[in-house]
């Protein structure tokens, strides 16, 4: 009986160890993929945003980790695009005003110019550099 039970017990233990190891390996692989994948993607998008590409989106798969971070980065990118658009509009408005005045600002025009300059300054002050 011992000659029969001991080899069977060794085989069962080996099968259980191999199966458990495979399950742990596959689980670890999926878990790290759900973390490392989004980190790589978000890092890549942040680098492109850092280079001035404000069109970047921060979307990751719905089952991945870091959904809140991706959503916040996406919203931040949208705010930057909006601020950039407003700033560009203000600069164009100021440029047109100066052209109309033949780049000569005095008297009441000076107040309009200073007001537009303050609007641009206020937009620029939203950024911390």
Long-range contacts (C-beta under 8 A, 24 or more apart in sequence): 34-63, 34-64, 34-65, 35-64, 35-65, 35-66, 37-61, 37-64, 38-64, 38-65, 38-66, 38-70, 39-66, 42-66, 42-69, 42-70, 42-73, 45-73, 46-73, 49-77, 49-80, 54-80, 54-81, 54-84, 55-81, 83-123, 83-126, 83-127, 86-123, 87-120, 87-123, 87-124, 90-116, 90-119, 90-120, 90-123, 91-120, 94-120
